[in-house]
Amino acid sequence: MIVVPEAEHAHKSSKAASETEGPITTPRPDANTEDAPPSYTLTVSSITDSQAAGGPSAPSTLESLPPPTQGPPPDVRPTNYLLLDRANAAIKGTYVVDPSMAVHASFLAPLGKGEAEGDRKNLQLISKNGRIAVNIWLVGSRGVVGPDGDLKTGARATLDLKSYNGPVNVKTHVGEPEAPIPFLLTVTSYNGAVQLYLPRSFTGPLTITSNNGSVTYSDQVKEHLTTFSEVNRRHLSFVGDSSEWTGQVDWAGDAATVESKNGKVQVRFVDEARAEQPAKPGFFSKWLSS
């Protein structure tokens, strides 16, 4: 029988306790990873009894917050006067539109029947059989370069989306919130719902027609919305300060027109879409629930 001196036994017990209660550190990603997050330290004493027993973990404040506002994806190059017309395919993805970007005439798509050069849209998306789900970023300096190459200061960017058989989900972003490029957005859906997300900078008339479906606005949009009429399923409203309205002919600010033949229409601000994204469980939430 080996007798351990009392002092040595106390020293080993203290050491074991310090090792047990010491900080637990999450493993760091590979050092070569460009966006490797910093390590996080959590002591055992900070884990609640309910968590240790396998109960629900307290919500993380950081995880519950929406991602911060960001610019357009760096891997998506700007374009202008882009036309996509697909017969049997959906249109999805992110499109960065720079209305001030000059485009050589040889790259311009053929005009439609009865169209003139002035009718070209900075972005036109048409889907015959398929949904449209896109993020649209407006970037560049204020001003629009026409098909002839001339810069038209004060002109609006024109965005046109049309789906014949499929829903439309469009999120519009502005690259410079302090000096946003005004835009004219037209969305048409013949058979499918429409989800429209506007930037917070949007100030202008919002016209929605829904023949067979409801029209709803988020609570945050309602706070900035003034409704002027609702006749024959046509809703005419103004987002922002309506005292700035100068009339349909002289108005040079934002404007959006939505028409749905068969489907509901929902309107939100684009940052609400980020808040709606479910938070991903953190490392310790996964570890404790395993």
GUFIDO-623932 format. One line per field, with one value per residue (C-alpha): x, y, z; residue number from 1. Coordinates in Angstrom, 1 decimal. Layout:
u	c(X|...) .
v	c(Y|...) .
w	c(Z|...) .
seq	c(NUM|...) .
END
This chain:
u	c(0.0|1.4|0.5|0.3|1.3|-1.7|0.0|0.8|-2.7|-4.1|-1.8|-2.9|-6.6|-6.1|-4.3|-7.0|-9.7|-8.0|-7.7|-11.3|-12.5|-10.0|-11.1|-12.5|-11.4|-13.1|-10.8|-9.5|-9.9|-6.9|-4.4|-4.5|-8.2|-8.6|-11.6|-10.8|-12.8|-11.1|-11.2|-13.7|-13.2|-15.9|-15.4|-17.3|-18.8|-20.6|-22.6|-26.0|-27.4|-30.1|-27.5|-25.4|-28.5|-29.2|-31.8|-32.3|-29.4|-29.9|-30.2|-27.1|-27.4|-24.9|-26.6|-30.0|-28.9|-29.2|-26.0|-24.7|-25.4|-22.8|-22.0|-22.4|-20.5|-16.9|-17.0|-20.0|-18.9|-21.2|-23.1|-25.5|-28.4|-28.5|-31.4|-32.2|-35.1|-35.5|-38.2|-38.0|-35.6|-35.7|-33.7|-31.7|-28.7|-27.2|-27.0|-24.9|-26.1|-24.0|-26.2|-23.2|-21.3|-20.9|-21.8|-20.6|-23.5|-22.3|-23.0|-26.6|-29.4|-31.8|-34.7|-38.2|-41.0|-42.0|-39.2|-36.8|-33.3|-34.8|-36.9|-33.9|-33.8|-30.7|-31.8|-34.6|-35.4|-38.1|-39.0|-41.6|-41.7|-39.8|-39.5|-37.4|-35.4|-32.8|-30.8|-30.2|-27.5|-27.4|-23.9|-21.9|-22.1|-25.4|-26.4|-27.3|-25.4|-27.8|-27.3|-25.8|-23.0|-24.2|-24.4|-27.7|-27.4|-30.5|-31.9|-33.2|-32.1|-34.8|-35.4|-38.0|-38.9|-41.6|-42.6|-45.4|-45.5|-43.7|-43.3|-41.1|-38.8|-36.8|-34.5|-33.2|-30.1|-28.3|-24.5|-24.3|-27.1|-26.1|-26.4|-28.6|-29.3|-33.0|-34.7|-37.9|-38.9|-41.6|-42.5|-45.2|-46.3|-49.0|-49.2|-47.3|-46.9|-44.6|-42.3|-40.8|-38.0|-37.1|-34.1|-34.6|-33.6|-36.7|-38.8|-41.5|-44.8|-45.7|-48.4|-49.7|-52.4|-53.4|-56.3|-56.5|-54.5|-53.9|-51.6|-49.7|-47.0|-44.6|-45.1|-41.9|-43.0|-46.4|-44.6|-43.3|-46.4|-49.1|-52.0|-54.0|-56.4|-57.5|-59.8|-60.5|-57.7|-55.2|-53.3|-51.7|-49.4|-46.2|-43.2|-41.4|-42.3|-45.1|-44.6|-41.6|-43.9|-43.7|-46.2|-45.9|-44.4|-41.7|-40.9|-37.2|-37.1|-37.8|-40.9|-42.2|-45.1|-46.1|-48.8|-49.9|-52.6|-52.8|-51.0|-50.5|-48.1|-45.9|-43.7|-40.9|-37.6|-34.6|-32.9|-36.0|-35.0|-31.7|-33.5|-35.8|-32.8|-32.7|-29.7|-27.2|-26.6|-23.3|-20.5|-21.6|-25.2|-24.3|-21.9|-24.3|-27.2|-25.0) .
v	c(0.0|3.4|6.3|9.7|12.6|14.8|17.9|16.1|14.7|18.2|19.6|16.9|17.5|21.2|20.6|18.2|20.7|23.5|21.3|20.4|24.0|25.4|27.2|25.3|26.7|26.0|24.6|27.2|26.6|26.0|28.8|29.1|30.0|33.6|34.4|32.3|33.6|34.1|31.4|31.8|30.9|29.5|28.3|25.3|27.5|29.6|26.6|26.6|23.6|23.2|23.2|20.6|18.5|18.6|21.3|24.2|26.7|30.4|32.3|34.0|37.7|37.6|34.7|36.3|39.5|39.7|39.9|43.4|45.3|44.4|45.5|43.4|40.1|40.8|37.8|39.3|41.8|44.8|44.8|47.1|46.6|43.0|41.0|37.4|35.7|32.0|29.7|26.8|27.6|29.6|32.8|32.9|34.6|38.0|40.7|43.9|46.7|49.8|52.2|54.5|51.7|52.2|49.2|48.9|48.7|45.2|43.8|45.1|42.6|43.0|45.3|43.8|44.5|48.1|49.1|52.0|52.5|54.6|51.6|49.5|48.4|48.4|45.0|42.9|39.4|37.2|33.7|31.8|28.7|29.1|31.2|34.4|34.7|37.4|39.9|43.1|45.6|49.1|50.5|53.2|57.0|58.8|59.1|56.7|56.1|55.6|53.0|55.8|56.3|59.6|60.2|61.4|62.9|62.6|59.7|56.6|53.0|50.8|47.2|45.0|41.4|39.3|35.7|33.9|30.7|31.0|33.2|36.2|37.0|40.2|41.9|45.3|46.8|50.1|50.1|53.7|54.2|57.8|58.6|55.9|55.6|56.2|53.3|52.4|48.8|46.9|43.4|41.3|37.8|36.0|32.9|33.1|35.1|38.2|38.9|42.4|43.6|47.3|49.2|51.5|54.4|53.8|57.0|57.1|55.7|52.1|50.7|47.2|45.3|41.8|40.3|37.1|37.4|39.5|42.4|42.7|45.0|44.3|46.4|48.2|49.1|50.3|52.8|54.5|53.9|56.4|54.8|57.0|54.7|51.1|50.7|47.6|45.7|48.5|49.8|53.2|54.2|56.2|55.0|57.8|61.5|62.0|65.8|65.2|64.0|66.2|64.4|61.4|63.3|65.3|62.6|61.6|59.5|55.8|54.1|50.5|48.9|45.3|43.4|39.8|38.1|35.0|35.3|37.3|40.2|40.8|43.9|44.2|46.1|44.2|44.2|42.4|39.5|39.1|39.2|36.4|34.1|31.4|31.7|28.9|26.9|27.8|25.4|24.9|24.5|21.6|20.2|20.3|18.8|15.9) .
w	c(0.0|-1.0|1.2|-0.6|1.6|2.4|0.9|-2.4|-2.5|-2.1|-4.8|-7.3|-6.5|-7.1|-10.4|-11.5|-10.7|-12.5|-15.6|-15.4|-14.9|-17.4|-20.5|-23.4|-26.7|-30.0|-32.6|-35.0|-38.8|-41.0|-40.8|-44.5|-44.5|-45.5|-43.4|-40.4|-37.4|-34.1|-31.4|-28.6|-25.0|-22.7|-19.2|-17.8|-15.1|-17.7|-19.0|-17.3|-15.5|-18.2|-21.0|-19.2|-18.7|-22.5|-22.2|-24.6|-24.8|-24.2|-27.5|-28.7|-29.3|-32.1|-33.8|-33.6|-35.4|-39.2|-41.2|-41.7|-44.9|-47.5|-51.0|-54.1|-54.3|-55.5|-57.9|-59.9|-62.5|-63.3|-66.5|-68.3|-70.8|-70.0|-71.5|-70.5|-72.2|-71.3|-72.6|-70.2|-67.4|-64.2|-63.8|-60.5|-59.1|-58.4|-61.0|-60.5|-62.8|-63.5|-65.5|-66.1|-67.9|-71.6|-73.8|-77.4|-79.9|-81.1|-77.6|-77.4|-77.8|-80.7|-80.1|-79.8|-82.2|-82.1|-79.7|-80.1|-78.6|-75.9|-74.8|-73.7|-70.1|-68.0|-66.9|-68.5|-67.3|-69.0|-68.1|-70.1|-67.9|-64.7|-61.6|-61.2|-58.0|-58.1|-56.2|-58.1|-57.1|-58.6|-58.5|-60.2|-60.4|-60.6|-64.2|-67.0|-70.2|-73.1|-75.8|-77.9|-75.3|-74.0|-70.2|-69.1|-65.6|-63.5|-65.5|-63.8|-64.1|-65.6|-64.4|-66.0|-64.8|-66.4|-65.6|-67.5|-65.4|-62.2|-59.1|-58.9|-55.9|-56.4|-53.9|-55.0|-53.4|-53.8|-53.7|-52.3|-49.7|-49.1|-52.9|-54.3|-58.0|-58.6|-60.5|-62.3|-61.5|-63.3|-62.3|-64.1|-63.2|-65.1|-63.0|-59.7|-56.6|-56.3|-53.4|-53.7|-51.5|-51.7|-50.4|-47.4|-49.7|-51.9|-52.2|-54.8|-56.0|-55.6|-57.8|-57.4|-59.3|-58.2|-60.1|-58.0|-54.8|-51.8|-51.4|-48.1|-46.8|-43.9|-40.7|-41.4|-44.9|-43.6|-41.4|-44.5|-46.7|-47.7|-49.5|-51.9|-53.6|-54.0|-57.0|-59.1|-57.3|-58.2|-55.1|-55.5|-52.7|-52.0|-50.0|-48.1|-47.9|-50.4|-50.3|-52.6|-55.4|-58.4|-60.6|-62.9|-65.8|-63.9|-61.3|-61.5|-58.3|-57.6|-58.8|-58.8|-60.6|-59.9|-61.7|-60.8|-62.8|-60.5|-57.3|-54.1|-53.8|-50.7|-50.2|-47.7|-47.2|-48.4|-44.9|-43.6|-45.9|-44.1|-40.7|-41.9|-42.5|-39.8|-37.5|-37.9|-34.7|-33.0|-32.2|-28.6|-29.5|-31.7|-29.2|-26.3|-28.3|-29.6) .
seq	c(1|2|3|4|5|6|7|8|9|10|11|12|13|14|15|16|17|18|19|20|21|22|23|24|25|26|27|28|29|30|31|32|33|34|35|36|37|38|39|40|41|42|43|44|45|46|47|48|49|50|51|52|53|54|55|56|57|58|59|60|61|62|63|64|65|66|67|68|69|70|71|72|73|74|75|76|77|78|79|80|81|82|83|84|85|86|87|88|89|90|91|92|93|94|95|96|97|98|99|100|101|102|103|104|105|106|107|108|109|110|111|112|113|114|115|116|117|118|119|120|121|122|123|124|125|126|127|128|129|130|131|132|133|134|135|136|137|138|139|140|141|142|143|144|145|146|147|148|149|150|151|152|153|154|155|156|157|158|159|160|161|162|163|164|165|166|167|168|169|170|171|172|173|174|175|176|177|178|179|180|181|182|183|184|185|186|187|188|189|190|191|192|193|194|195|196|197|198|199|200|201|202|203|204|205|206|207|208|209|210|211|212|213|214|215|216|217|218|219|220|221|222|223|224|225|226|227|228|229|230|231|232|233|234|235|236|237|238|239|240|241|242|243|244|245|246|247|248|249|250|251|252|253|254|255|256|257|258|259|260|261|262|263|264|265|266|267|268|269|270|271|272|273|274|275|276|277|278|279|280|281|282|283|284|285|286|287|288|289|290) .
END
